[in-house]
Amino acid sequence: MTARSAAGSVMRIARPVGRRAPRIIRHPGSAMAELALAALEASHPFTPGVSTLTGFPVRFTHPHSFLAQYEAIFRNEAYACRPGRPDPVIFDCGANIGLASIYWLSRYPGARITCFEPDPSIAAVLRDNLEAARAHFGLERVGEMPDTTTPEHVPSTSIGSVRVVEAALWIETGSKSFTEQGAGAGHLGGGGRVVPTVRLSDYLEAHVTTAGGRVDLLKVDIEGAEVDVLTDCEPWLGFVDALFVEFHSSAGRPQRFDELVGILTRAGFRLALETEFAPRHPFVAREVHEGFDLQLNVYAYREPSS
């Protein structure tokens, strides 16, 4: 390593460590975790690795994507919920490498989770991480996860009480082109790979009509397909207790946020909004990130019964 490259490496780690120094000073016990997070921040993009921040080894494909997800899910508890039973039913749409499902399993070991992930390389990491979670939490290897909905040609794996469906969610069952991004921004359309598609509405209907129960939490982060998919699911959203949607506004296309609000309010939800990405000065310049000019976190919840 040359002196210049060594200096560059030192600067890459020094900046994130400096940003995290105030937290280390306030909470000395968090020093090791903060240094691990700083190292992730200093890593080169798309460098695969393993982190033990969750308490056991978790694989990732992109250190910055892992860092953002870990801080949102575990530190800020973006998906915290209060299901009324120890074995909640959760649909994780856009599961990525599985951090959200790992978070839920850490709090509700009996949770029955169905994960959807269309990117084959990401799905392989997802399966490995859920197996590691199963071993760490001492969950049963074979869970009660019957699956009569997934088409035979779609890969589907049961890991304890978690089902992994390797398909994109869309308004019809079949296949569709898919753009691989290597981390968390893969999306339908425009890419050279073709992936299977399934309808979320089929899974919701099967759960409601066969299992006769409600869905405790539905998380939808599917990179721009959310309005179409939730429109298709509208007849079944009344059986969902809490719903998270990451809304994506595609640059140069109708925003459709009004459609999303209509779908959710007609289903009886109240809404809370959080900005994930927005232009700082939209009257002057409209930044675009991964093809989107606005991203919002939409939390849809129900008022307590009187």
PyMOL commands that set and color helices and strands:
alter all, ss='L'
color gray80, all
select helices_A, chain A and resi 3-26+28-42+63-75+99-107+120-137+200-211+226-239+257-266
alter helices_A, ss='H'
color red, helices_A
select strands_A, chain A and resi 49-51+58-60+89-93+112-116+156-159+162-165+168-169+174-179+187-188+193-198+217-220+243-250+270-277+292-301
alter strands_A, ss='S'
color yellow, strands_A
deselect
rebuild
show_as cartoon
